[in-house]
Amino acid sequence: MPAARVHFRAGFATVDITSDPARQRVELSGYAARTQPAEGVRDRLQAAVLAIAAEGEAPTALVGADLCILGAEAVERVCSACPLPDERILLACSHSHAAPSTYPLIGCGDPDPGYERWLALRVGDAVRRAVADMVPCRLGWGRADTAVGLWGNRRDPAGPTDPRLHLLKIERTDGSRTPVCAVWSVACHPVVLGADNRQVSADWVGVVRLGLPWPSLFLQGFCGDQNPLRRGEGELGAWAGLAAAVTNLWSTTPTATTGAFGWRRRALEVPRLPGDVTGGLPAGEAMARWAAEVARPGQAVPPTPAVVTAWRVHNGTAVFWPGEPHLPHALELPAACLGVGHTGASVGYVPERVAYARPGYEAGSAHRYYGFPSALAPEAGESLLAASRQMLTELG
């Protein structure tokens, strides 16, 4: 679909995707140190759907869900329940570490197939409603430095961080300029709530959403190495400052009824390092399970399928990557391009090449929890970046 100057149509819908621990066992995802199931609900989880298209063309659905990670089975279930072809559905997770497991992270909560089936039906219905509610609309991208001081580089306090807030403002073309939705993004792990938390929650993403005066959809940036600076439930209130920043950016972002619109999608295979050794593993059931079921010490490891998507919408662009990309990859994209992580079936962490010199958790051992025999190879992120640049070039 080549980019061209077109009129826009969009529709929006939301659905509650909270799994209630009072009614069934809920295993939360994200922390190996959390060994007990959820015991309550702190705040409700949501999936938001933006259906968007050029006038006269078939829509694409962007789904933003308060989930940690999606596995291939969960992606297949959700897509099969939606009324659009798979290639026209983008499933993005906020990466909350207080959401039900939807990926078989070893030692971090097992997925519940019943919840995944229910989730798929709920999201599929929301996609139908968003498509049915599509109307002529105005679009505009806004970008601003947040200056809220809420997150930073977790690998290196002096390392790169990104204060940028990205906003796609969508409003009706009628005289009221009624908001359709705000699509907003920053790059930071939603881990204000730690491993001791046993309450279902959207974490800081939910705090921001509640502070916005119009419907919204959150997209997680390239947050693999970005964390909140202050953690613990008492720190969640500070994130209301980000809601104020989103609101201010909305008020200053112009929109237009016509502009460029196009998208590209690439299916790749990203390389992995040879199989990791099993000696010197941390004690515990999770690593024993990895060594017994997954490890392939010293052996060649097949590449992992990965899908990358690029969008050009009016005066802005976005690329959507699977897994947890490190921020430096986003800084290699064009300045006005939004990098979105945690899209589709996860491939694990996607570190930049220099991170392998001091691998730590992300480039050194996280693959074990993800259920892979080894980390992605240093060139994996570069191949995703090259594909992204090529698609953006094609989109003009």
Secondary structure, 3 states (H helix, E strand, C coil): CCCEEEEEEEEEEEEECCCCCCCCCCCECCCCCCCCCCCEECCCCEEEEEEEEECCCCCEEEEEECCCCCCHHHHHHHHHCCCCCHHHEEEEECCCCCCECCCCCCCCCCCCHHHHHHHHHHHHHHHHHHHHCCEEEEEEEEEEECCCCCEEECCCCCCCCCCEEEEEEEEECCCCCCEEEEEEEECCCCCCCCCCCCEECCCHHHHHHHCCCCCEEEEECCCCCEEECCCCHHHHHHHHHHHHHHHHHHHHCCCECEEEEEEEEEEEEECECCCCCCCCCCCCHHHHHHHHHCCCCCCCCCCEEEEEEEEEECCEEEEECCCEECHHHHHCCCCCEEEECCECCCCCEECCHHHHHCCHHHHHCHHHHHCCCCCECCCHHHHHHHHHHHHHHHHC
